C-alpha cells in the first residue's frame, strides 16, 4: 500500500493561507506567486490569448482571496484553486459571448464517485485529467464548438450560428 505523500511546499502553503486569512497581503502575494503557473495552465485550457489568461488569473485571485475563509482543508488548496480558475474561465467565456453561457441548472450532474469505491474514483480522476489535457490541446474555437455541441447539446446549425465563423459543414467536421 502506497501512502499519499504531501506535495512539496504544502506546509508552506498552509502557513501562507493562515496568514492570508488574517489579512496578511504579503502572504496572499506569496500564494499568487507560487501558484501562478497552475492558474495560467488551467486558464490556457479555455483561452489562448495572453491578455485573456491574465484577466482570468486576476479574477481567480480576487475570488480566491474573498473565499479563502471557506477553504476547509488547506491541504486541498490546489484543487480548490483549480476549481475557482475553471469557474472564472467559464464566467469569462460567458461574458464574452453571452449566448454561449452555461446556466447552473443546465450543468451536468457530477457522478456519484463515492459509490464506486477508491479504485473507480482514481480511474475517474485519471480519465478527467486526460480529457482536460486533450481539451487543452485544442484551439479555442474548437473547444468552444465542442462545449456548445456536447455540453449544451446544441444542433450543428446553432453551434455554427453562435460561433459565427464557418459554414455548418465545416463546423460539423470540427465537432
ZAMARGU-4260 file (C-alpha; in steps of 0.2 Angstrom, whole numbers, plus 5000, padded with zeros to 4 digits):
<rodrens>
0) 5000/5000/5000 | 5007/5017/4995 | 5003/5031/5006 | 5000/5048/4999 | 5014/5060/5001
5) 5011/5078/5004 | 5016/5090/4989 | 5032/5099/4991 | 5028/5116/4999 | 5011/5111/5006
10) 5016/5115/5023 | 5022/5132/5017 | 5005/5135/5008 | 4996/5131/5024 | 5006/5144/5034
15) 5003/5157/5019 | 4984/5153/5019 | 4983/5155/5038 | 4992/5172/5037 | 4982/5177/5022
20) 4965/5173/5031 | 4971/5185/5045 | 4973/5199/5031 | 4992/5197/5028 | 4993/5204/5010
25) 5011/5198/5009 | 5005/5180/5012 | 4992/5182/4998 | 5005/5188/4986 | 5016/5173/4990
30) 5002/5162/4986 | 4999/5171/4970 | 5017/5170/4965 | 5019/5151/4970 | 5003/5146/4961
35) 5004/5157/4946 | 5009/5144/4934 | 4994/5132/4940 | 4981/5146/4937 | 4988/5150/4920
40) 4989/5132/4914 | 4970/5129/4919 | 4966/5146/4910 | 4975/5141/4895 | 4964/5126/4893
45) 4950/5138/4889 | 4958/5153/4881 | 4974/5155/4871 | 4976/5174/4871 | 4989/5180/4884
50) 4978/5195/4890 | 4963/5184/4892 | 4973/5172/4903 | 4979/5187/4913 | 4961/5193/4916
55) 4956/5176/4921 | 4971/5175/4933 | 4966/5191/4941 | 4948/5186/4943 | 4953/5170/4950
60) 4964/5178/4964 | 4950/5190/4968 | 4938/5176/4970 | 4951/5165/4980 | 4955/5179/4992
65) 4937/5183/4995 | 4933/5164/4998 | 4949/5159/5007 | 4939/5158/5024 | 4928/5145/5016
70) 4943/5133/5012 | 4940/5119/5024 | 4956/5109/5021 | 4971/5118/5017 | 4979/5103/5010
75) 4966/5104/4996 | 4971/5121/4991 | 4977/5117/4974 | 4961/5108/4968 | 4951/5121/4976
80) 4961/5134/4966 | 4959/5124/4950 | 4940/5124/4953 | 4940/5143/4956 | 4950/5145/4940
85) 4939/5134/4929 | 4924/5144/4936 | 4932/5160/4932 | 4936/5154/4914 | 4918/5149/4911
90) 4912/5166/4918 | 4924/5175/4906 | 4918/5165/4891 | 4900/5168/4895 | 4903/5187/4897
95) 4912/5187/4880 | 4899/5178/4871 | 4883/5180/4882 | 4873/5167/4871 | 4886/5154/4875
100) 4884/5154/4894 | 4880/5138/4904 | 4866/5140/4917 | 4869/5131/4933 | 4853/5122/4931
105) 4859/5115/4914 | 4876/5110/4921 | 4879/5091/4920 | 4877/5082/4937 | 4893/5076/4944
110) 4894/5057/4945 | 4892/5049/4962 | 4911/5044/4964 | 4909/5038/4982 | 4898/5024/4977
115) 4911/5016/4966 | 4925/5015/4979 | 4943/5022/4978 | 4948/5012/4963 | 4934/5019/4952
120) 4937/5036/4959 | 4955/5036/4955 | 4951/5030/4937 | 4938/5043/4935 | 4951/5057/4941
125) 4963/5050/4928 | 4951/5050/4914 | 4945/5068/4919 | 4964/5073/4918 | 4966/5065/4901
130) 4950/5074/4895 | 4956/5091/4901 | 4973/5088/4893 | 4965/5084/4877 | 4954/5099/4878
135) 4968/5110/4882 | 4977/5105/4866 | 4963/5110/4855 | 4962/5128/4848 | 4950/5139/4857
140) 4937/5139/4843 | 4937/5120/4843 | 4935/5120/4862 | 4920/5132/4861 | 4912/5122/4847
145) 4914/5106/4857 | 4907/5114/4873 | 4892/5120/4863 | 4888/5104/4855 | 4892/5091/4869
150) 4888/5101/4885 | 4874/5112/4879 | 4868/5099/4866 | 4865/5112/4853 | 4862/5106/4835
155) 4877/5109/4822 | 4867/5124/4814 | 4866/5133/4831 | 4884/5130/4835 | 4889/5137/4819
160) 4877/5152/4821 | 4884/5156/4839 | 4902/5154/4833 | 4898/5165/4818 | 4914/5160/4808
165) 4911/5144/4797 | 4898/5136/4787 | 4889/5122/4795 | 4898/5108/4785 | 4915/5114/4791
170) 4909/5115/4809 | 4902/5098/4809 | 4919/5091/4804 | 4927/5101/4818 | 4915/5095/4831
</rodrens>
